Amino acid sequence: MKTTARRLRDGARAFRAGWLQVCGIPDYERYLAHHAQCHPDAPVLSRREFFAQTIDRKYGSNGPRCC
């Protein structure tokens, strides 16, 4: 059985992840979970590389994109 503090912490994490997704801010922890599950043999980007790639993808030479 979860304690109240743990439920609050889990709820806060879920809220933060949802809020970041709504705002379009990438979630490095979500990237790590996806990467471990779907691409276990590929190298993992560092946090800095992940955010640099995200910014480049969003604002790179092709301009902003919807998807």
N, CA, C and O atoms as a Maestro MAE file, in Angstrom:
{
 s_m_m2io_version
 :::
 2.0.0
}

f_m_ct {
 s_m_title
 :::
 protein
 m_atom[268] {
  # First column is atom index #
  i_m_mmod_type
  r_m_x_coord
  r_m_y_coord
  r_m_z_coord
  i_m_residue_number
  s_m_chain_name
  s_m_pdb_residue_name
  s_m_pdb_atom_name
  i_m_atomic_number
  :::
  1 25 0.832 -1.174 0.000 1 A "MET " " N  " 7
  2 3 0.000 0.000 0.000 1 A "MET " " CA " 6
  3 2 0.884 1.248 0.000 1 A "MET " " C  " 6
  4 15 1.856 1.335 0.750 1 A "MET " " O  " 8
  5 25 0.527 2.221 -0.863 2 A "LYS " " N  " 7
  6 3 1.330 3.435 -0.972 2 A "LYS " " CA " 6
  7 2 1.024 4.401 0.167 2 A "LYS " " C  " 6
  8 15 -0.119 4.530 0.607 2 A "LYS " " O  " 8
  9 25 2.053 5.063 0.625 3 A "THR " " N  " 7
  10 3 1.864 6.086 1.641 3 A "THR " " CA " 6
  11 2 1.349 7.359 0.968 3 A "THR " " C  " 6
  12 15 1.431 7.506 -0.252 3 A "THR " " O  " 8
  13 25 0.835 8.246 1.754 4 A "THR " " N  " 7
  14 3 0.317 9.505 1.225 4 A "THR " " CA " 6
  15 2 1.428 10.303 0.557 4 A "THR " " C  " 6
  16 15 1.217 10.882 -0.509 4 A "THR " " O  " 8
  17 25 2.592 10.340 1.160 5 A "ALA " " N  " 7
  18 3 3.710 11.086 0.584 5 A "ALA " " CA " 6
  19 2 4.104 10.510 -0.780 5 A "ALA " " C  " 6
  20 15 4.396 11.256 -1.715 5 A "ALA " " O  " 8
  21 25 4.109 9.191 -0.882 6 A "ARG " " N  " 7
  22 3 4.470 8.569 -2.163 6 A "ARG " " CA " 6
  23 2 3.418 8.860 -3.230 6 A "ARG " " C  " 6
  24 15 3.760 9.116 -4.385 6 A "ARG " " O  " 8
  25 25 2.148 8.823 -2.851 7 A "ARG " " N  " 7
  26 3 1.074 9.146 -3.798 7 A "ARG " " CA " 6
  27 2 1.195 10.586 -4.272 7 A "ARG " " C  " 6
  28 15 1.019 10.867 -5.457 7 A "ARG " " O  " 8
  29 25 1.493 11.495 -3.358 8 A "LEU " " N  " 7
  30 3 1.668 12.897 -3.736 8 A "LEU " " CA " 6
  31 2 2.857 13.065 -4.679 8 A "LEU " " C  " 6
  32 15 2.773 13.792 -5.668 8 A "LEU " " O  " 8
  33 25 3.952 12.395 -4.371 9 A "ARG " " N  " 7
  34 3 5.139 12.479 -5.217 9 A "ARG " " CA " 6
  35 2 4.859 11.915 -6.608 9 A "ARG " " C  " 6
  36 15 5.243 12.519 -7.610 9 A "ARG " " O  " 8
  37 25 4.195 10.764 -6.677 10 A "ASP " " N  " 7
  38 3 3.862 10.171 -7.975 10 A "ASP " " CA " 6
  39 2 2.900 11.058 -8.756 10 A "ASP " " C  " 6
  40 15 3.027 11.198 -9.972 10 A "ASP " " O  " 8
  41 25 1.942 11.653 -8.060 11 A "GLY " " N  " 7
  42 3 1.005 12.566 -8.715 11 A "GLY " " CA " 6
  43 2 1.704 13.808 -9.246 11 A "GLY " " C  " 6
  44 15 1.401 14.286 -10.340 11 A "GLY " " O  " 8
  45 25 2.645 14.326 -8.460 12 A "ALA " " N  " 7
  46 3 3.394 15.508 -8.889 12 A "ALA " " CA " 6
  47 2 4.241 15.188 -10.120 12 A "ALA " " C  " 6
  48 15 4.339 16.007 -11.035 12 A "ALA " " O  " 8
  49 25 4.848 14.012 -10.147 13 A "ARG " " N  " 7
  50 3 5.640 13.604 -11.323 13 A "ARG " " CA " 6
  51 2 4.770 13.488 -12.558 13 A "ARG " " C  " 6
  52 15 5.149 13.944 -13.637 13 A "ARG " " O  " 8
  53 25 3.601 12.878 -12.403 14 A "ALA " " N  " 7
  54 3 2.684 12.725 -13.541 14 A "ALA " " CA " 6
  55 2 2.207 14.086 -14.022 14 A "ALA " " C  " 6
  56 15 2.133 14.326 -15.227 14 A "ALA " " O  " 8
  57 25 1.883 14.979 -13.096 15 A "PHE " " N  " 7
  58 3 1.452 16.327 -13.473 15 A "PHE " " CA " 6
  59 2 2.564 17.058 -14.215 15 A "PHE " " C  " 6
  60 15 2.313 17.696 -15.237 15 A "PHE " " O  " 8
  61 25 3.791 16.968 -13.707 16 A "ARG " " N  " 7
  62 3 4.930 17.637 -14.338 16 A "ARG " " CA " 6
  63 2 5.152 17.106 -15.750 16 A "ARG " " C  " 6
  64 15 5.354 17.889 -16.679 16 A "ARG " " O  " 8
  65 25 5.117 15.791 -15.921 17 A "ALA " " N  " 7
  66 3 5.321 15.197 -17.241 17 A "ALA " " CA " 6
  67 2 4.244 15.652 -18.205 17 A "ALA " " C  " 6
  68 15 4.540 15.982 -19.354 17 A "ALA " " O  " 8
  69 25 2.996 15.676 -17.752 18 A "GLY " " N  " 7
  70 3 1.909 16.146 -18.604 18 A "GLY " " CA " 6
  71 2 2.047 17.605 -18.958 18 A "GLY " " C  " 6
  72 15 1.830 17.993 -20.106 18 A "GLY " " O  " 8
  73 25 2.409 18.426 -17.975 19 A "TRP " " N  " 7
  74 3 2.578 19.859 -18.207 19 A "TRP " " CA " 6
  75 2 3.710 20.121 -19.204 19 A "TRP " " C  " 6
  76 15 3.559 20.949 -20.103 19 A "TRP " " O  " 8
  77 25 4.823 19.435 -19.056 20 A "LEU " " N  " 7
  78 3 5.928 19.611 -19.991 20 A "LEU " " CA " 6
  79 2 5.520 19.224 -21.404 20 A "LEU " " C  " 6
  80 15 5.908 19.882 -22.368 20 A "LEU " " O  " 8
  81 25 4.741 18.162 -21.528 21 A "GLN " " N  " 7
  82 3 4.287 17.727 -22.843 21 A "GLN " " CA " 6
  83 2 3.353 18.765 -23.460 21 A "GLN " " C  " 6
  84 15 3.448 19.041 -24.656 21 A "GLN " " O  " 8
  85 25 2.462 19.339 -22.673 22 A "VAL " " N  " 7
  86 3 1.547 20.368 -23.163 22 A "VAL " " CA " 6
  87 2 2.328 21.594 -23.636 22 A "VAL " " C  " 6
  88 15 1.987 22.199 -24.652 22 A "VAL " " O  " 8
  89 25 3.366 21.951 -22.901 23 A "CYS " " N  " 7
  90 3 4.167 23.132 -23.240 23 A "CYS " " CA " 6
  91 2 5.176 22.867 -24.355 23 A "CYS " " C  " 6
  92 15 5.802 23.800 -24.857 23 A "CYS " " O  " 8
  93 25 5.337 21.613 -24.744 24 A "GLY " " N  " 7
  94 3 6.283 21.279 -25.800 24 A "GLY " " CA " 6
  95 2 7.715 21.149 -25.334 24 A "GLY " " C  " 6
  96 15 8.640 21.199 -26.145 24 A "GLY " " O  " 8
  97 25 7.908 20.984 -24.043 25 A "ILE " " N  " 7
  98 3 9.248 20.827 -23.488 25 A "ILE " " CA " 6
  99 2 9.561 19.333 -23.431 25 A "ILE " " C  " 6
  100 15 8.789 18.571 -22.849 25 A "ILE " " O  " 8
  101 25 10.665 18.902 -24.017 26 A "PRO " " N  " 7
  102 3 10.986 17.477 -24.038 26 A "PRO " " CA " 6
  103 2 11.280 16.927 -22.644 26 A "PRO " " C  " 6
  104 15 11.753 17.649 -21.766 26 A "PRO " " O  " 8
  105 25 10.997 15.654 -22.457 27 A "ASP " " N  " 7
  106 3 11.168 14.984 -21.171 27 A "ASP " " CA " 6
  107 2 12.281 13.942 -21.307 27 A "ASP " " C  " 6
  108 15 12.085 12.898 -21.929 27 A "ASP " " O  " 8
  109 25 13.446 14.229 -20.726 28 A "TYR " " N  " 7
  110 3 14.602 13.357 -20.857 28 A "TYR " " CA " 6
  111 2 14.357 11.991 -20.229 28 A "TYR " " C  " 6
  112 15 14.779 10.973 -20.778 28 A "TYR " " O  " 8
  113 25 13.676 11.957 -19.077 29 A "GLU " " N  " 7
  114 3 13.399 10.680 -18.418 29 A "GLU " " CA " 6
  115 2 12.499 9.800 -19.293 29 A "GLU " " C  " 6
  116 15 12.687 8.585 -19.360 29 A "GLU " " O  " 8
  117 25 11.537 10.409 -19.951 30 A "ARG " " N  " 7
  118 3 10.669 9.658 -20.859 30 A "ARG " " CA " 6
  119 2 11.466 9.126 -22.045 30 A "ARG " " C  " 6
  120 15 11.250 8.002 -22.497 30 A "ARG " " O  " 8
  121 25 12.400 9.953 -22.547 31 A "TYR " " N  " 7
  122 3 13.283 9.514 -23.628 31 A "TYR " " CA " 6
  123 2 14.090 8.291 -23.187 31 A "TYR " " C  " 6
  124 15 14.212 7.325 -23.940 31 A "TYR " " O  " 8
  125 25 14.635 8.328 -21.978 32 A "LEU " " N  " 7
  126 3 15.441 7.206 -21.477 32 A "LEU " " CA " 6
  127 2 14.611 5.930 -21.377 32 A "LEU " " C  " 6
  128 15 15.078 4.855 -21.752 32 A "LEU " " O  " 8
  129 25 13.384 6.042 -20.875 33 A "ALA " " N  " 7
  130 3 12.522 4.870 -20.759 33 A "ALA " " CA " 6
  131 2 12.195 4.301 -22.138 33 A "ALA " " C  " 6
  132 15 12.247 3.088 -22.342 33 A "ALA " " O  " 8
  133 25 11.858 5.180 -23.084 34 A "HIS " " N  " 7
  134 3 11.554 4.729 -24.448 34 A "HIS " " CA " 6
  135 2 12.780 4.080 -25.081 34 A "HIS " " C  " 6
  136 15 12.682 3.032 -25.719 34 A "HIS " " O  " 8
  137 25 13.913 4.707 -24.900 35 A "HIS " " N  " 7
  138 3 15.156 4.216 -25.501 35 A "HIS " " CA " 6
  139 2 15.506 2.829 -24.964 35 A "HIS " " C  " 6
  140 15 15.881 1.938 -25.728 35 A "HIS " " O  " 8
  141 25 15.384 2.652 -23.660 36 A "ALA " " N  " 7
  142 3 15.696 1.352 -23.048 36 A "ALA " " CA " 6
  143 2 14.759 0.260 -23.553 36 A "ALA " " C  " 6
  144 15 15.176 -0.883 -23.740 36 A "ALA " " O  " 8
  145 25 13.510 0.607 -23.768 37 A "GLN " " N  " 7
  146 3 12.534 -0.380 -24.205 37 A "GLN " " CA " 6
  147 2 12.629 -0.678 -25.700 37 A "GLN " " C  " 6
  148 15 12.536 -1.839 -26.100 37 A "GLN " " O  " 8
  149 25 12.810 0.340 -26.527 38 A "CYS " " N  " 7
  150 3 12.726 0.161 -27.986 38 A "CYS " " CA " 6
  151 2 14.074 0.102 -28.701 38 A "CYS " " C  " 6
  152 15 14.165 -0.460 -29.792 38 A "CYS " " O  " 8
  153 25 15.115 0.669 -28.107 39 A "HIS " " N  " 7
  154 3 16.424 0.728 -28.759 39 A "HIS " " CA " 6
  155 2 17.544 0.347 -27.788 39 A "HIS " " C  " 6
  156 15 18.464 1.138 -27.581 39 A "HIS " " O  " 8
  157 25 17.488 -0.834 -27.197 40 A "PRO " " N  " 7
  158 3 18.452 -1.172 -26.143 40 A "PRO " " CA " 6
  159 2 19.903 -1.247 -26.607 40 A "PRO " " C  " 6
  160 15 20.813 -1.082 -25.794 40 A "PRO " " O  " 8
  161 25 20.139 -1.492 -27.898 41 A "ASP " " N  " 7
  162 3 21.517 -1.625 -28.380 41 A "ASP " " CA " 6
  163 2 22.123 -0.313 -28.867 41 A "ASP " " C  " 6
  164 15 23.336 -0.230 -29.057 41 A "ASP " " O  " 8
  165 25 21.309 0.697 -29.069 42 A "ALA " " N  " 7
  166 3 21.798 1.986 -29.577 42 A "ALA " " CA " 6
  167 2 22.353 2.818 -28.423 42 A "ALA " " C  " 6
  168 15 21.898 2.692 -27.286 42 A "ALA " " O  " 8
  169 25 23.340 3.670 -28.721 43 A "PRO " " N  " 7
  170 3 23.890 4.517 -27.660 43 A "PRO " " CA " 6
  171 2 22.862 5.546 -27.183 43 A "PRO " " C  " 6
  172 15 22.025 6.007 -27.960 43 A "PRO " " O  " 8
  173 25 22.934 5.894 -25.911 44 A "VAL " " N  " 7
  174 3 22.013 6.855 -25.304 44 A "VAL " " CA " 6
  175 2 22.628 8.244 -25.367 44 A "VAL " " C  " 6
  176 15 23.815 8.420 -25.091 44 A "VAL " " O  " 8
  177 25 21.810 9.235 -25.733 45 A "LEU " " N  " 7
  178 3 22.268 10.618 -25.736 45 A "LEU " " CA " 6
  179 2 22.395 11.120 -24.300 45 A "LEU " " C  " 6
  180 15 21.613 10.743 -23.427 45 A "LEU " " O  " 8
  181 25 23.378 11.964 -24.069 46 A "SER " " N  " 7
  182 3 23.460 12.612 -22.762 46 A "SER " " CA " 6
  183 2 22.324 13.622 -22.666 46 A "SER " " C  " 6
  184 15 21.696 13.955 -23.671 46 A "SER " " O  " 8
  185 25 22.064 14.102 -21.472 47 A "ARG " " N  " 7
  186 3 21.006 15.104 -21.288 47 A "ARG " " CA " 6
  187 2 21.277 16.324 -22.177 47 A "ARG " " C  " 6
  188 15 20.366 16.838 -22.826 47 A "ARG " " O  " 8
  189 25 22.510 16.773 -22.203 48 A "ARG " " N  " 7
  190 3 22.885 17.939 -23.010 48 A "ARG " " CA " 6
  191 2 22.669 17.668 -24.496 48 A "ARG " " C  " 6
  192 15 22.114 18.511 -25.201 48 A "ARG " " O  " 8
  193 25 23.099 16.504 -24.980 49 A "GLU " " N  " 7
  194 3 22.915 16.145 -26.388 49 A "GLU " " CA " 6
  195 2 21.433 16.024 -26.745 49 A "GLU " " C  " 6
  196 15 21.009 16.440 -27.823 49 A "GLU " " O  " 8
  197 25 20.657 15.452 -25.834 50 A "PHE " " N  " 7
  198 3 19.225 15.284 -26.059 50 A "PHE " " CA " 6
  199 2 18.549 16.634 -26.255 50 A "PHE " " C  " 6
  200 15 17.790 16.815 -27.208 50 A "PHE " " O  " 8
  201 25 18.819 17.588 -25.357 51 A "PHE " " N  " 7
  202 3 18.183 18.894 -25.473 51 A "PHE " " CA " 6
  203 2 18.710 19.669 -26.678 51 A "PHE " " C  " 6
  204 15 17.944 20.389 -27.318 51 A "PHE " " O  " 8
  205 25 19.992 19.540 -27.003 52 A "ALA " " N  " 7
  206 3 20.536 20.204 -28.190 52 A "ALA " " CA " 6
  207 2 19.867 19.669 -29.457 52 A "ALA " " C  " 6
  208 15 19.517 20.437 -30.353 52 A "ALA " " O  " 8
  209 25 19.691 18.356 -29.525 53 A "GLN " " N  " 7
  210 3 19.041 17.747 -30.684 53 A "GLN " " CA " 6
  211 2 17.576 18.182 -30.775 53 A "GLN " " C  " 6
  212 15 17.061 18.428 -31.866 53 A "GLN " " O  " 8
  213 25 16.919 18.274 -29.636 54 A "THR " " N  " 7
  214 3 15.523 18.702 -29.615 54 A "THR " " CA " 6
  215 2 15.380 20.134 -30.107 54 A "THR " " C  " 6
  216 15 14.489 20.428 -30.904 54 A "THR " " O  " 8
  217 25 16.239 21.020 -29.648 55 A "ILE " " N  " 7
  218 3 16.196 22.422 -30.075 55 A "ILE " " CA " 6
  219 2 16.507 22.523 -31.564 55 A "ILE " " C  " 6
  220 15 15.851 23.272 -32.289 55 A "ILE " " O  " 8
  221 25 17.502 21.771 -32.021 56 A "ASP " " N  " 7
  222 3 17.855 21.796 -33.441 56 A "ASP " " CA " 6
  223 2 16.706 21.266 -34.296 56 A "ASP " " C  " 6
  224 15 16.418 21.811 -35.362 56 A "ASP " " O  " 8
  225 25 16.054 20.211 -33.832 57 A "ARG " " N  " 7
  226 3 14.932 19.647 -34.584 57 A "ARG " " CA " 6
  227 2 13.781 20.641 -34.653 57 A "ARG " " C  " 6
  228 15 13.101 20.741 -35.674 57 A "ARG " " O  " 8
  229 25 13.563 21.382 -33.559 58 A "LYS " " N  " 7
  230 3 12.438 22.313 -33.513 58 A "LYS " " CA " 6
  231 2 12.724 23.592 -34.287 58 A "LYS " " C  " 6
  232 15 11.844 24.102 -34.981 58 A "LYS " " O  " 8
  233 25 13.942 24.119 -34.179 59 A "TYR " " N  " 7
  234 3 14.256 25.411 -34.774 59 A "TYR " " CA " 6
  235 2 15.355 25.344 -35.833 59 A "TYR " " C  " 6
  236 15 15.923 26.372 -36.202 59 A "TYR " " O  " 8
  237 25 15.657 24.142 -36.323 60 A "GLY " " N  " 7
  238 3 16.752 23.965 -37.280 60 A "GLY " " CA " 6
  239 2 16.496 24.623 -38.628 60 A "GLY " " C  " 6
  240 15 15.603 25.460 -38.761 60 A "GLY " " O  " 8
  241 25 17.278 24.244 -39.616 61 A "SER " " N  " 7
  242 3 17.239 24.880 -40.934 61 A "SER " " CA " 6
  243 2 15.895 24.747 -41.631 61 A "SER " " C  " 6
  244 15 15.550 25.578 -42.471 61 A "SER " " O  " 8
  245 25 15.127 23.704 -41.291 62 A "ASN " " N  " 7
  246 3 13.824 23.516 -41.938 62 A "ASN " " CA " 6
  247 2 12.732 24.312 -41.247 62 A "ASN " " C  " 6
  248 15 11.585 24.288 -41.693 62 A "ASN " " O  " 8
  249 25 13.054 25.011 -40.179 63 A "GLY " " N  " 7
  250 3 12.056 25.794 -39.456 63 A "GLY " " CA " 6
  251 2 11.217 24.922 -38.562 63 A "GLY " " C  " 6
  252 15 11.404 23.707 -38.497 63 A "GLY " " O  " 8
  253 25 10.278 25.562 -37.865 64 A "PRO " " N  " 7
  254 3 9.414 24.786 -36.972 64 A "PRO " " CA " 6
  255 2 8.527 23.832 -37.766 64 A "PRO " " C  " 6
  256 15 8.179 24.090 -38.918 64 A "PRO " " O  " 8
  257 25 8.178 22.746 -37.132 65 A "ARG " " N  " 7
  258 3 7.304 21.788 -37.786 65 A "ARG " " CA " 6
  259 2 6.231 21.355 -36.801 65 A "ARG " " C  " 6
  260 15 6.368 21.529 -35.591 65 A "ARG " " O  " 8
  261 25 5.183 20.798 -37.332 66 A "CYS " " N  " 7
  262 3 4.062 20.451 -36.457 66 A "CYS " " CA " 6
  263 2 4.211 19.068 -35.841 66 A "CYS " " C  " 6
  264 15 3.601 18.812 -34.803 66 A "CYS " " O  " 8
  265 25 4.977 18.182 -36.415 67 A "CYS " " N  " 7
  266 3 5.057 16.806 -35.904 67 A "CYS " " CA " 6
  267 2 6.497 16.361 -35.767 67 A "CYS " " C  " 6
  268 15 6.758 15.232 -35.352 67 A "CYS " " O  " 8
  :::
 }
 m_bond[267] {
  # First column is bond index #
  i_m_from
  i_m_to
  i_m_order
  :::
  1 1 2 1
  2 2 3 1
  3 3 4 2
  4 3 5 1
  5 5 6 1
  6 6 7 1
  7 7 8 2
  8 7 9 1
  9 9 10 1
  10 10 11 1
  11 11 12 2
  12 11 13 1
  13 13 14 1
  14 14 15 1
  15 15 16 2
  16 15 17 1
  17 17 18 1
  18 18 19 1
  19 19 20 2
  20 19 21 1
  21 21 22 1
  22 22 23 1
  23 23 24 2
  24 23 25 1
  25 25 26 1
  26 26 27 1
  27 27 28 2
  28 27 29 1
  29 29 30 1
  30 30 31 1
  31 31 32 2
  32 31 33 1
  33 33 34 1
  34 34 35 1
  35 35 36 2
  36 35 37 1
  37 37 38 1
  38 38 39 1
  39 39 40 2
  40 39 41 1
  41 41 42 1
  42 42 43 1
  43 43 44 2
  44 43 45 1
  45 45 46 1
  46 46 47 1
  47 47 48 2
  48 47 49 1
  49 49 50 1
  50 50 51 1
  51 51 52 2
  52 51 53 1
  53 53 54 1
  54 54 55 1
  55 55 56 2
  56 55 57 1
  57 57 58 1
  58 58 59 1
  59 59 60 2
  60 59 61 1
  61 61 62 1
  62 62 63 1
  63 63 64 2
  64 63 65 1
  65 65 66 1
  66 66 67 1
  67 67 68 2
  68 67 69 1
  69 69 70 1
  70 70 71 1
  71 71 72 2
  72 71 73 1
  73 73 74 1
  74 74 75 1
  75 75 76 2
  76 75 77 1
  77 77 78 1
  78 78 79 1
  79 79 80 2
  80 79 81 1
  81 81 82 1
  82 82 83 1
  83 83 84 2
  84 83 85 1
  85 85 86 1
  86 86 87 1
  87 87 88 2
  88 87 89 1
  89 89 90 1
  90 90 91 1
  91 91 92 2
  92 91 93 1
  93 93 94 1
  94 94 95 1
  95 95 96 2
  96 95 97 1
  97 97 98 1
  98 98 99 1
  99 99 100 2
  100 99 101 1
  101 101 102 1
  102 102 103 1
  103 103 104 2
  104 103 105 1
  105 105 106 1
  106 106 107 1
  107 107 108 2
  108 107 109 1
  109 109 110 1
  110 110 111 1
  111 111 112 2
  112 111 113 1
  113 113 114 1
  114 114 115 1
  115 115 116 2
  116 115 117 1
  117 117 118 1
  118 118 119 1
  119 119 120 2
  120 119 121 1
  121 121 122 1
  122 122 123 1
  123 123 124 2
  124 123 125 1
  125 125 126 1
  126 126 127 1
  127 127 128 2
  128 127 129 1
  129 129 130 1
  130 130 131 1
  131 131 132 2
  132 131 133 1
  133 133 134 1
  134 134 135 1
  135 135 136 2
  136 135 137 1
  137 137 138 1
  138 138 139 1
  139 139 140 2
  140 139 141 1
  141 141 142 1
  142 142 143 1
  143 143 144 2
  144 143 145 1
  145 145 146 1
  146 146 147 1
  147 147 148 2
  148 147 149 1
  149 149 150 1
  150 150 151 1
  151 151 152 2
  152 151 153 1
  153 153 154 1
  154 154 155 1
  155 155 156 2
  156 155 157 1
  157 157 158 1
  158 158 159 1
  159 159 160 2
  160 159 161 1
  161 161 162 1
  162 162 163 1
  163 163 164 2
  164 163 165 1
  165 165 166 1
  166 166 167 1
  167 167 168 2
  168 167 169 1
  169 169 170 1
  170 170 171 1
  171 171 172 2
  172 171 173 1
  173 173 174 1
  174 174 175 1
  175 175 176 2
  176 175 177 1
  177 177 178 1
  178 178 179 1
  179 179 180 2
  180 179 181 1
  181 181 182 1
  182 182 183 1
  183 183 184 2
  184 183 185 1
  185 185 186 1
  186 186 187 1
  187 187 188 2
  188 187 189 1
  189 189 190 1
  190 190 191 1
  191 191 192 2
  192 191 193 1
  193 193 194 1
  194 194 195 1
  195 195 196 2
  196 195 197 1
  197 197 198 1
  198 198 199 1
  199 199 200 2
  200 199 201 1
  201 201 202 1
  202 202 203 1
  203 203 204 2
  204 203 205 1
  205 205 206 1
  206 206 207 1
  207 207 208 2
  208 207 209 1
  209 209 210 1
  210 210 211 1
  211 211 212 2
  212 211 213 1
  213 213 214 1
  214 214 215 1
  215 215 216 2
  216 215 217 1
  217 217 218 1
  218 218 219 1
  219 219 220 2
  220 219 221 1
  221 221 222 1
  222 222 223 1
  223 223 224 2
  224 223 225 1
  225 225 226 1
  226 226 227 1
  227 227 228 2
  228 227 229 1
  229 229 230 1
  230 230 231 1
  231 231 232 2
  232 231 233 1
  233 233 234 1
  234 234 235 1
  235 235 236 2
  236 235 237 1
  237 237 238 1
  238 238 239 1
  239 239 240 2
  240 239 241 1
  241 241 242 1
  242 242 243 1
  243 243 244 2
  244 243 245 1
  245 245 246 1
  246 246 247 1
  247 247 248 2
  248 247 249 1
  249 249 250 1
  250 250 251 1
  251 251 252 2
  252 251 253 1
  253 253 254 1
  254 254 255 1
  255 255 256 2
  256 255 257 1
  257 257 258 1
  258 258 259 1
  259 259 260 2
  260 259 261 1
  261 261 262 1
  262 262 263 1
  263 263 264 2
  264 263 265 1
  265 265 266 1
  266 266 267 1
  267 267 268 2
  :::
 }
}
